[in-house]
């Protein structure tokens, strides 16, 4: 009995040790009451929990080990910020103006170090080359010349001296960012080195935000003529039946989607569909969002938030022989170029009983309202940008994105550009 008690006590002690809290403080005039805490899996934010403020303080209790990137999102004001966890309490103070977060003060040691390191890295990459050029025009014995030399020496210094025992995630992130994502041509790594890293790296790879950019770097290092060979070589090593292999497969499918590499997306999406093993949540999410938007699939219904130019409550309530659904943004340059062309043919579309529905990725209500004043079709927006619910629901990776639906809301075409939309309806 004593032995059982001892084991239970050890487990309880471990549980207490693994738990940490995330505390967010905001000014009294910050109006948002709700906050959502996210963890990270590859490049996908995973909702952990939602909390309400008490005296403008949010406290999240995380019950297990987690080392990696986290995010807090305030849905009503569309504010978001990132931070790290090293299994220790996180404390953050927000400074805001007009209900927008203007500055983030990290009060815990790990995030303070990480913030300073990233600031230094940005200066090193962006400012140091410029300062080195400017220095050529000033003598070292002038006041400005001395100041330039001091700053150049400071930025050129080694800022990687992180104690791995005290800050394992910061050490992991900085070391591998420097090795695999540096702009320094002398640090170029081979495909085999990248494969070995992805294969052998621990769980922090999925939570670090490094996986996707490293995969893009891996594909670039293999050249455009050998994409399939590079991917097959990587997946053969990782084995797609494993959690790591499935996460990488999911990321690759999304990468091919973003870069409009349809042939490769189709090939590896089919590989994922035909897996006979247990599917991870990460890959299942990718399969579902892609299945939602396949040709012939019923386009999932969407409940409007604040629709304009319609009395319909949802996408399905909009009745027409056909619908053109557009995901766009007032800050999107391609949208600025393409949507006026659709507007020019809008009356012709209406004459054919074709309705247009614009779902915006905007965050600023004024910008969105001014833009839609010129668009007579159905318009709606959550005003949450890429945090909008329809990003995952409809597998949206870029703006503008078009879908054409039939009268039963089945997808009959996925045009790439507005010209393809007009050509489909013989209006070009």
C-alpha positions as CSV (number, residue, x, y, z in Angstrom):
1,X,0.0,0.0,0.0
2,X,2.9,2.3,0.8
3,X,4.4,1.7,-2.6
4,X,1.1,2.6,-4.4
5,X,0.9,5.8,-2.3
6,X,4.4,6.8,-3.3
7,X,3.8,6.3,-7.0
8,X,0.6,8.3,-6.7
9,X,2.4,11.1,-4.9
10,X,5.1,11.2,-7.6
11,X,2.4,11.4,-10.3
12,X,0.6,14.2,-8.5
13,X,3.9,16.0,-8.0
14,X,4.7,15.6,-11.7
15,X,1.2,16.9,-12.7
16,X,1.7,20.0,-10.5
17,X,5.1,20.6,-12.0
18,X,3.9,20.3,-15.5
19,X,1.1,22.8,-15.0
20,X,1.7,26.5,-15.8
21,X,-0.4,29.6,-16.2
22,X,-0.6,32.3,-18.8
23,X,-1.6,35.7,-17.4
24,X,-2.6,38.6,-19.6
25,X,-3.1,42.1,-18.2
26,X,-4.8,44.8,-20.3
27,X,-5.6,48.5,-19.6
28,X,-9.0,49.4,-18.1
29,X,-10.2,50.9,-21.4
30,X,-9.5,47.7,-23.4
31,X,-13.1,46.5,-24.1
32,X,-12.7,42.9,-25.1
33,X,-13.9,40.4,-22.5
34,X,-13.1,37.2,-24.3
35,X,-9.7,35.7,-25.1
36,X,-8.8,32.5,-26.8
37,X,-5.6,30.6,-26.2
38,X,-4.0,28.6,-29.0
39,X,-1.2,26.1,-29.2
40,X,0.6,25.3,-32.5
41,X,0.9,22.1,-34.6
42,X,3.1,22.7,-37.6
43,X,1.6,25.9,-39.1
44,X,-1.9,25.3,-37.7
45,X,-3.2,27.1,-34.6
46,X,-5.1,24.8,-32.3
47,X,-7.7,26.2,-29.9
48,X,-7.0,25.2,-26.3
49,X,-9.5,27.1,-24.3
50,X,-11.4,30.4,-24.0
51,X,-11.5,32.6,-20.9
52,X,-13.2,35.8,-19.8
53,X,-11.4,38.7,-18.1
54,X,-11.7,39.5,-14.5
55,X,-10.7,43.1,-13.9
56,X,-9.1,43.1,-17.4
57,X,-6.9,40.1,-16.5
58,X,-7.1,36.8,-18.2
59,X,-5.7,33.7,-16.6
60,X,-5.2,30.5,-18.5
61,X,-4.2,27.3,-16.8
62,X,-2.3,24.8,-19.0
63,X,-2.4,21.4,-17.4
64,X,0.4,19.6,-19.1
65,X,3.9,20.0,-20.6
66,X,4.1,22.3,-23.6
67,X,7.2,23.9,-25.1
68,X,6.6,26.0,-28.1
69,X,4.7,28.9,-29.7
70,X,1.3,30.0,-28.3
71,X,-1.1,32.7,-29.4
72,X,-3.8,34.7,-27.7
73,X,-6.6,36.1,-29.8
74,X,-9.3,38.6,-28.8
75,X,-12.2,37.9,-31.1
76,X,-14.3,41.0,-30.5
77,X,-11.5,43.5,-31.2
78,X,-9.5,41.2,-33.6
79,X,-6.3,41.7,-31.6
80,X,-3.7,38.9,-31.5
81,X,-0.2,38.3,-30.3
82,X,2.3,35.4,-30.0
83,X,4.5,34.2,-27.2
84,X,6.4,31.1,-26.1
85,X,6.0,28.6,-23.4
86,X,8.9,26.7,-21.7
87,X,6.6,25.0,-19.1
88,X,6.9,28.0,-16.8
89,X,4.4,30.7,-16.0
90,X,3.9,33.3,-18.7
91,X,3.1,36.9,-17.8
92,X,2.2,39.6,-20.4
93,X,1.1,43.2,-20.1
94,X,-0.7,44.8,-23.0
95,X,-0.6,48.5,-23.9
96,X,-3.5,49.6,-26.1
97,X,-5.0,52.6,-27.8
98,X,-8.5,52.8,-29.2
99,X,-9.1,49.2,-28.5
100,X,-6.0,48.1,-30.5
101,X,-2.9,46.5,-28.9
102,X,0.0,48.9,-29.5
103,X,2.7,47.3,-27.5
104,X,3.3,44.0,-25.6
105,X,5.5,43.9,-22.5
106,X,6.7,40.4,-21.7
107,X,7.2,40.2,-17.9
108,X,8.5,36.6,-17.7
109,X,12.1,35.9,-18.4
110,X,11.7,33.4,-21.3
111,X,9.5,35.7,-23.4
112,X,11.6,38.8,-22.6
113,X,14.7,37.0,-23.9
114,X,12.9,35.7,-26.9
115,X,11.5,39.1,-27.8
116,X,14.9,40.8,-27.5
117,X,16.6,38.0,-29.5
118,X,14.1,38.3,-32.4
119,X,14.4,42.1,-32.4
120,X,18.1,41.7,-32.6
121,X,17.9,39.2,-35.4
122,X,15.7,41.5,-37.4
123,X,18.1,44.4,-37.0
124,X,21.0,42.1,-37.9
125,X,19.3,41.0,-41.1
126,X,17.8,44.3,-42.2
127,X,19.8,47.1,-40.6
128,X,23.4,45.8,-40.4
129,X,24.0,45.7,-44.1
130,X,22.8,49.3,-44.5
131,X,25.0,50.5,-41.6
132,X,28.0,48.8,-43.1
133,X,27.5,50.7,-46.3
134,X,26.9,54.0,-44.5
135,X,30.1,53.5,-42.5
136,X,32.2,53.9,-45.7
137,X,31.2,57.6,-45.9
138,X,32.2,58.5,-42.3
139,X,35.6,58.5,-40.7
140,X,36.1,56.4,-37.5
141,X,37.3,59.4,-35.5
142,X,34.1,61.4,-35.9
143,X,31.3,61.1,-33.3
144,X,28.9,59.6,-35.8
145,X,31.6,57.3,-37.1
146,X,32.3,56.0,-33.6
147,X,28.6,55.5,-33.0
148,X,28.3,53.6,-36.2
149,X,31.2,51.4,-35.4
150,X,29.8,50.6,-31.9
151,X,26.4,49.7,-33.3
152,X,27.9,47.5,-36.1
153,X,30.0,45.7,-33.6
154,X,27.0,45.2,-31.3
155,X,24.8,43.8,-34.1
156,X,27.7,41.7,-35.5
157,X,28.2,40.0,-32.1
158,X,27.1,36.5,-31.2
159,X,23.6,36.7,-29.7
160,X,23.1,32.9,-29.7
161,X,24.5,32.4,-26.2
162,X,21.3,30.9,-24.7
163,X,21.7,28.5,-21.8
164,X,20.0,25.4,-23.2
165,X,19.4,24.0,-19.7
166,X,17.5,27.1,-18.6
167,X,15.8,27.9,-21.9
168,X,15.5,24.8,-24.0
169,X,12.9,26.1,-26.5
170,X,14.7,29.4,-27.1
171,X,17.9,27.5,-27.7
172,X,16.1,25.0,-30.0
173,X,14.4,27.8,-32.0
174,X,17.4,30.1,-32.4
175,X,19.8,27.3,-33.2
176,X,17.7,25.7,-35.9
177,X,16.4,29.0,-37.4
178,X,20.0,30.1,-37.8
179,X,21.0,26.8,-39.4
180,X,18.1,26.2,-41.7
181,X,16.5,29.6,-42.4
182,X,19.4,32.0,-42.4
183,X,19.9,34.3,-45.4
184,X,23.7,33.7,-45.1
185,X,24.7,31.9,-48.3
186,X,27.7,30.3,-46.5
187,X,25.3,28.5,-44.2
188,X,23.4,26.7,-47.0
189,X,22.4,23.2,-45.9
190,X,21.8,20.1,-48.0
191,X,18.5,18.2,-48.5
192,X,19.9,15.3,-46.5
193,X,20.7,17.6,-43.6
194,X,17.1,18.9,-43.6
195,X,15.7,15.4,-43.9
196,X,17.8,14.2,-40.9
197,X,16.7,17.2,-38.9
198,X,13.0,16.7,-39.6
199,X,13.3,13.0,-38.9
200,X,15.3,13.1,-35.7
201,X,14.0,16.4,-34.2
202,X,11.8,16.1,-31.0
203,X,8.3,17.4,-30.5
204,X,9.3,21.0,-30.4
205,X,9.5,20.9,-34.2
206,X,5.7,20.9,-34.5
207,X,5.3,23.7,-31.9
208,X,8.2,25.9,-33.0
209,X,6.6,27.5,-36.2
210,X,9.8,26.3,-38.1
211,X,8.4,23.3,-39.9
212,X,6.6,25.0,-42.8
213,X,9.5,27.5,-43.7
214,X,12.0,24.7,-43.4
215,X,9.8,22.5,-45.8
216,X,9.7,25.4,-48.3
217,X,13.5,25.7,-48.0
218,X,13.8,22.0,-48.6
219,X,11.6,22.1,-51.7
220,X,13.6,25.1,-53.1
221,X,16.9,23.3,-52.5
222,X,15.8,20.4,-54.7
223,X,14.9,22.6,-57.6
224,X,11.6,23.0,-59.6
225,X,12.3,20.0,-61.8
226,X,12.5,17.5,-59.0
227,X,9.7,18.4,-56.6
228,X,8.1,14.9,-56.6
229,X,11.5,13.3,-56.1
230,X,12.3,15.6,-53.1
231,X,8.9,15.0,-51.5
232,X,9.0,11.2,-52.0
233,X,12.5,11.0,-50.6
234,X,11.4,12.9,-47.5
235,X,8.2,10.9,-46.9
236,X,10.0,7.6,-47.4
237,X,12.3,8.5,-44.5
238,X,9.5,9.8,-42.3
239,X,6.9,7.1,-43.1
240,X,3.4,8.6,-43.7
241,X,1.9,6.2,-41.1
242,X,3.7,8.1,-38.3
243,X,2.4,11.3,-36.7
244,X,5.4,13.3,-37.9
245,X,5.0,11.9,-41.4
246,X,1.3,12.9,-41.5
247,X,2.0,16.4,-40.2
248,X,4.6,16.9,-42.9
249,X,2.2,15.5,-45.5
250,X,-0.5,17.9,-44.4
251,X,1.9,20.9,-44.5
252,X,3.1,19.9,-48.0
253,X,-0.5,19.7,-49.3
254,X,-1.1,23.2,-48.0
255,X,2.2,24.5,-49.4
256,X,1.3,23.2,-52.9
257,X,-2.2,24.8,-52.5
258,X,-0.7,28.2,-51.5
259,X,1.8,28.2,-54.4
260,X,-0.8,26.9,-56.9
261,X,1.1,23.7,-57.7
262,X,-2.1,21.8,-58.4
263,X,-0.4,18.7,-59.9
264,X,1.5,18.1,-56.7
265,X,-1.3,19.0,-54.4
266,X,-3.6,16.4,-56.1
267,X,-0.9,13.7,-56.0
268,X,-0.2,14.0,-52.3
269,X,-3.8,14.7,-51.3
270,X,-4.7,11.4,-53.0
271,X,-1.9,9.7,-51.0
272,X,-3.4,11.1,-47.8
273,X,-6.9,10.0,-48.8
274,X,-5.8,6.4,-49.5
275,X,-3.9,5.9,-46.2
276,X,-5.1,2.8,-44.3
277,X,-3.6,3.7,-41.0
278,X,-5.0,5.8,-38.1
279,X,-5.2,9.4,-39.3
280,X,-4.0,12.2,-37.0
281,X,-6.2,15.2,-36.2
282,X,-3.8,17.4,-38.1
283,X,-4.1,15.5,-41.4
284,X,-7.8,14.9,-40.8
285,X,-8.3,18.6,-40.7
286,X,-6.5,19.1,-44.0
287,X,-8.6,16.3,-45.6
288,X,-11.8,17.7,-44.4
289,X,-11.2,21.3,-45.5
290,X,-10.2,20.0,-49.0
291,X,-13.2,17.7,-49.2
292,X,-15.5,20.7,-48.5
293,X,-14.4,22.4,-51.7
294,X,-14.0,19.6,-54.2
295,X,-15.8,19.8,-57.5
296,X,-19.2,18.2,-57.0
297,X,-19.2,18.7,-53.2
298,X,-22.0,20.5,-51.4
299,X,-20.5,23.9,-50.4
300,X,-20.9,24.1,-46.6
301,X,-23.5,26.6,-45.6
302,X,-22.4,29.8,-43.9
303,X,-24.5,31.8,-41.5
304,X,-24.1,35.5,-42.3
305,X,-22.9,37.9,-39.6
306,X,-23.9,41.4,-40.8
307,X,-25.0,40.9,-44.4
308,X,-25.4,43.8,-46.8
309,X,-27.7,44.0,-49.9
310,X,-29.7,41.0,-48.8
311,X,-32.3,39.8,-46.3
312,X,-30.9,36.3,-46.4
313,X,-29.7,34.8,-43.1
314,X,-27.2,32.4,-44.7
315,X,-25.5,31.5,-47.9
316,X,-28.1,28.8,-48.6
317,X,-30.9,31.3,-48.2
318,X,-29.6,33.2,-51.2
319,X,-31.6,31.8,-54.0
320,X,-30.3,31.8,-57.6
321,X,-29.7,29.4,-60.5
322,X,-26.0,29.8,-59.8
323,X,-23.8,31.7,-57.3
324,X,-20.3,33.1,-57.5
325,X,-18.7,33.1,-54.0
326,X,-15.7,35.4,-53.6
327,X,-13.2,35.5,-50.7
328,X,-11.5,38.9,-50.9
329,X,-10.2,41.9,-49.0
330,X,-10.2,45.6,-49.4
331,X,-6.4,45.5,-48.9
332,X,-5.8,42.9,-51.6
333,X,-4.1,44.4,-54.7
334,X,-5.3,41.5,-56.9
335,X,-8.9,42.1,-55.7
336,X,-8.5,45.8,-56.5
337,X,-7.7,44.8,-60.0
338,X,-10.2,41.9,-60.5
339,X,-13.4,42.9,-58.8
340,X,-14.2,46.0,-60.9
341,X,-14.2,43.7,-63.9
342,X,-16.9,41.6,-62.2
343,X,-18.8,44.7,-61.3
344,X,-18.8,45.7,-65.0
345,X,-20.7,42.5,-65.8
346,X,-22.9,42.3,-62.7
347,X,-26.1,43.3,-64.5
348,X,-25.4,40.6,-67.1
349,X,-25.0,38.1,-64.3
350,X,-28.2,39.2,-62.6
351,X,-30.1,38.8,-65.9
352,X,-29.0,35.2,-66.0
353,X,-30.2,34.7,-62.3
354,X,-26.6,34.5,-61.1
355,X,-26.0,36.0,-57.7
356,X,-22.6,37.1,-56.3
357,X,-21.7,36.7,-52.6
358,X,-18.6,38.4,-51.3
359,X,-17.1,37.1,-48.0
360,X,-14.4,39.5,-46.9
361,X,-11.1,38.9,-45.0
362,X,-11.0,42.5,-43.8
363,X,-10.3,43.6,-40.3
364,X,-11.1,47.3,-40.5
365,X,-14.8,48.0,-40.7
366,X,-14.4,51.4,-42.3
367,X,-12.2,50.2,-45.1
368,X,-14.6,47.3,-45.8
369,X,-17.7,49.5,-45.6
370,X,-16.3,52.1,-48.1
371,X,-15.3,49.4,-50.5
372,X,-18.6,47.5,-50.5
373,X,-20.5,50.7,-51.2
374,X,-19.6,50.1,-54.8
375,X,-20.5,46.4,-54.8
376,X,-24.2,45.8,-55.2
377,X,-24.0,42.1,-54.6
378,X,-24.4,40.3,-51.2
379,X,-21.5,41.2,-48.9
380,X,-20.6,40.0,-45.4
381,X,-17.5,39.9,-43.2
382,X,-16.5,38.7,-39.8
383,X,-13.9,41.5,-39.7
384,X,-11.4,39.0,-38.4
385,X,-9.0,38.7,-41.3
386,X,-7.3,35.3,-41.6
387,X,-8.8,34.4,-38.2
388,X,-12.2,34.3,-39.9
389,X,-14.1,31.0,-39.5
390,X,-14.4,30.5,-43.3
391,X,-10.6,30.2,-43.8
392,X,-10.5,26.6,-42.6
393,X,-14.1,25.8,-43.6
394,X,-13.5,26.7,-47.3
395,X,-9.7,26.0,-47.4
396,X,-8.9,29.6,-48.3
397,X,-5.2,30.3,-48.8
398,X,-5.3,33.5,-50.9
399,X,-7.5,36.4,-52.1
400,X,-9.3,36.6,-54.3
401,X,-10.6,33.0,-54.3
402,X,-13.6,32.1,-56.4
403,X,-16.2,29.3,-56.3
404,X,-19.2,28.8,-58.6
405,X,-22.2,26.9,-57.2
406,X,-25.3,25.5,-58.8
407,X,-28.9,26.1,-57.5
408,X,-28.4,23.2,-55.0
409,X,-25.1,24.8,-53.6
410,X,-22.9,22.2,-55.2
411,X,-19.5,23.3,-56.5
412,X,-19.4,23.3,-60.3
413,X,-16.3,25.3,-60.9
414,X,-13.3,26.8,-59.0
415,X,-12.0,29.6,-61.3
416,X,-8.5,31.0,-60.7
417,X,-9.2,34.5,-61.9
418,X,-12.1,36.8,-62.6
419,X,-11.6,36.2,-66.3
420,X,-12.3,32.5,-65.8
421,X,-15.5,33.5,-64.0
422,X,-16.7,35.6,-66.9
423,X,-15.6,33.0,-69.5
424,X,-17.6,30.3,-67.6
425,X,-20.7,32.4,-68.0
426,X,-19.8,33.4,-71.6
427,X,-19.5,37.0,-70.7
428,X,-15.9,37.6,-71.5
